[in-house]
Amino acid sequence: METRIAELRWKEVIGLRDGSRFGYVEDMEVDLESGQVRSLVVPGRRRLFGLLGREEDRYIPWSSVRRFGEDIILVEQEPQSRPPRRRR
C-alpha cells in the first residue's frame, strides 16, 4: 500500500490497547541525514474551544506505528509530549 505524506493528514491516530482517539496527523519529524521518519506529530487538543490555547503537541515514535488503514493509523503506545526545541 502506498501513501503520500499529504494523505497522512486525513488519517486519525488510534491506540491499539484501548481504542483511544489521539487526533489527526499534522506533521512528521524526519531525520534529514538518513531520510527516515522519526515520529508523527498530532496537535494538542484545544482548551475551551480554542480560547485558552491548546495542549502540547503529541509525538508518536515511528517504532510504535503498527498499521496503516485507509482512514486510520494504529499505534501501540500513548503519544508523548515533547518540549519545543531551540532553533540554532
Summary of the structure (lengths in Angstrom):
residues: 88
radius of gyration: 13.5
end to end distance: 37.7
largest distance: 40.3
contacts: 207
relative contact order: 0.24
helix: 11%
strand: 41%
